[in-house]
Amino acid sequence: MRRPTLLLASGALVLAAAACAPANDTSTTASGAASPAGSAAANACAKESLKLTTPGKLTIGTDKPAYEPWFKDDDPANGQGFESAVAYAVAEKMGFTKDEVAWTVVPFDSSFAPGPKQFDFDVNQVSITPSRAKAVDFSQGYYTVKQSVVALGGTKFASATSLAELKDAKIGVQAGTTALEAVRSVIQPAKDPSVFNQQVDAVNALKNKQIDAIVVDLPTAFYVTAAQVEGSKIVGQFAANGGQPEEFGLLFQKGSPLVSCVDKALGELKSSGHLAQIESQWLTAAAGAPELK
Amino acid sequence: MTEGEAAGSPLWVKSERQRRREAELRARGRRSVSVATASTIVVVVALVVVITKSPGWPRVQATFFSPEAFAKALPDVLRGFLLNIEMFLVAEVFILVLGLLVALVRGLRAPVFFPLRALAVLYTDVFRGIPTILLIYLVGFGIPALELQGTPRDPVTLGIIALVLSYSAYVAEVFRAGIESVHPSQRAAARSLALTQGQTLRYVVLPQAVRRVVPPLLNDFVSLQKDTALVSVIGPLEALRQAGIHAQYDFNYTPYLAAALLFIALTVPMARFTDHLAARAVRRQTGGGTA
């Protein structure tokens, strides 16, 4: 008989599907078990009682390549560059030594994928927005962002003094950044902006004169003009629409118990002035760029 | 047989055995359909249950199947998709012309044409060898960097150029296969009728060759439709990029699903059409039989 084998086959398929049982995240319990019972209750943010991706290590994610001035030499682990310095300062406040911090590469697109994450938190110039907060958890902001316009010196748009003068410009931005929204809602250019996968592509298009200007956050703009595109200049800076200041936050898996502990560490860094000090060390003072209205 | 003749002759009646045979066949048919239906339902239900009961399902549902995110992204994705179709249609014309040209050059026999032939071989080897996305990067950022007078700067134009370079190399090979599949006796017969080489190619070889390769050509065009999405890397706001913008703005992958559905809506009819043409070609060759 042939037909029963068909039924059997589908039965086997069902069994196979059932065998894909939900994965348990056993790794997180290991570090909890090691902690002394008393101190865990006393201090929920003690290093030993944290639920970490890799026990005993603080795993931090960021995209590759990691750009200046946020990181230096594409090496987040060297402690240089603004975000690397912030990450290490937070780790230190939480009681981790430098060798207890592990870095992992997390492409921007996968940082917000549902499911277990390969990092404890991700630091990648991610702007905090309410709609994003539905998919992931954010720490409090560690940097307030201003958008800025970069053009090649001597071109028509390099001498613009107002946003209205940029209306006819062909503008390039990097995908996934809030710069695109800022361009659309604030500059409202007549031509569709060009959107590139990576910052270096937008910079190349600017060099090739395929676009008239790029819009990036201000610290990146300083890096672009100083090191990436010879003869380029910052036309000016502008605030993204809505009045609410735009802030970068550390990104966590939804429901991560680490958020409050990291927030506490960030709060201490802010009140002690350490965060401001890191900012002035790595991010050029914003005073040099004129405001565009 | 006309009606009158049928009425005049004794009516043909199915034998008892034939009736039983047909009833048995019908019953078997019904049984196999119902078994197939039942087993499909069992498998689908099991899959749905397993997926929706998994602990991560609510998050997956919210990030991949969000109706609000879908509705919000669809107008932009659709607008981008029109650009994909435009790129596809423009590229297709050039690909057919260039592909056929390269195939014809490769078919030139005279020794004097060796350099041309070598060039055609090089062309297919190089452009078929480079991943399409790399070619789009190289053309998209390389050509404008030359800063020559009159070189295109528009990313859509550059993207179309890259697609034409890549796909005409594939299509050239398809055409060549078609041309070589025409039996040598056809050429010999044409030549013996005093047709020139050119006339032989034009009236005897190419019509047969092209008809034979229509299904693989359409297959390549289904592929081309999807690869227009790769042009997003050099800047234009086509469907994939529009979906990506929405996905990255709201941290929700549903817009990608919207783009995927649009591509399916375009490629599935094309795939069925290809199947239909292939089946028709088989029917014609076998004269409707099953040889």
Contacts between the chains, C-beta under 8 A, distances in Angstrom:
chain1	res1	chain2	res2	distance
A	3	B	31	7.4
A	3	B	32	7.5
A	3	B	35	5.3
A	6	B	35	6.0
A	6	B	36	7.7
A	6	B	39	5.6
A	7	B	35	7.2
A	7	B	38	7.8
A	7	B	39	6.1
A	9	B	39	7.6
A	10	B	39	4.1
A	10	B	42	5.1
A	10	B	43	5.1
A	11	B	42	7.6
A	13	B	43	5.5
A	13	B	46	7.1
A	14	B	42	6.6
A	14	B	43	6.9
A	14	B	46	4.1
A	17	B	46	5.5
A	17	B	47	6.0
A	17	B	50	4.6
A	18	B	46	7.6
A	18	B	50	6.5
A	20	B	50	6.8
A	22	B	54	5.7
A	22	B	55	4.8
A	22	B	56	7.8
A	108	B	248	6.9
A	109	B	244	7.8
A	109	B	247	7.6
A	109	B	248	7.0
A	112	B	63	7.8
A	112	B	251	4.0
A	113	B	63	7.5
A	113	B	253	7.6
A	114	B	56	6.1
A	114	B	59	3.8
A	114	B	60	5.4
A	114	B	62	7.6
A	114	B	63	4.8
A	114	B	64	7.9
A	115	B	56	5.4
A	115	B	59	7.1
A	115	B	60	7.8
A	129	B	249	7.7
A	129	B	250	7.9
A	131	B	249	7.2
A	131	B	250	4.3
A	131	B	251	7.1
A	131	B	252	7.7
A	132	B	249	7.9
A	132	B	250	6.5
A	132	B	251	4.3
A	134	B	62	7.4
A	134	B	250	7.7
A	134	B	251	7.2
A	134	B	252	7.7
A	135	B	62	7.5
A	135	B	63	6.0
A	135	B	250	7.6
A	135	B	251	3.7
A	135	B	252	6.2
A	136	B	251	6.1
A	172	B	235	6.7
A	175	B	241	7.0
A	175	B	244	5.6
A	175	B	245	6.5
A	175	B	248	6.3
A	176	B	244	7.4
A	176	B	245	8.0
A	176	B	248	3.7
A	176	B	249	8.0
A	178	B	249	7.7
A	180	B	245	6.2
A	180	B	249	7.7
A	181	B	249	6.5
A	192	B	236	7.9
A	192	B	237	5.3
A	193	B	237	7.7
A	194	B	155	6.4
A	194	B	235	3.4
A	194	B	236	7.0
A	194	B	237	7.8
A	195	B	232	7.8
A	195	B	235	6.3
A	195	B	237	6.3
A	195	B	241	5.5
A	195	B	244	7.9
A	195	B	245	6.4
A	196	B	233	7.3
A	196	B	234	7.5
A	196	B	235	5.8
A	197	B	232	7.8
A	197	B	233	5.4
A	201	B	141	7.3
A	201	B	233	7.1
A	201	B	234	7.4
A	201	B	235	7.7
A	204	B	141	5.2
A	204	B	145	7.7
A	205	B	141	7.3
A	205	B	144	8.0
A	205	B	234	7.8
A	205	B	235	6.4
A	207	B	145	7.4
A	208	B	141	6.6
A	208	B	144	3.9
A	208	B	145	5.1
A	208	B	147	7.7
A	208	B	153	7.1
A	209	B	144	7.1
A	209	B	147	7.9
A	209	B	153	6.8
A	210	B	144	5.3
A	210	B	153	4.8
A	210	B	154	7.9
A	210	B	155	6.8
A	210	B	235	7.3
A	211	B	235	7.6
A	254	B	59	7.0
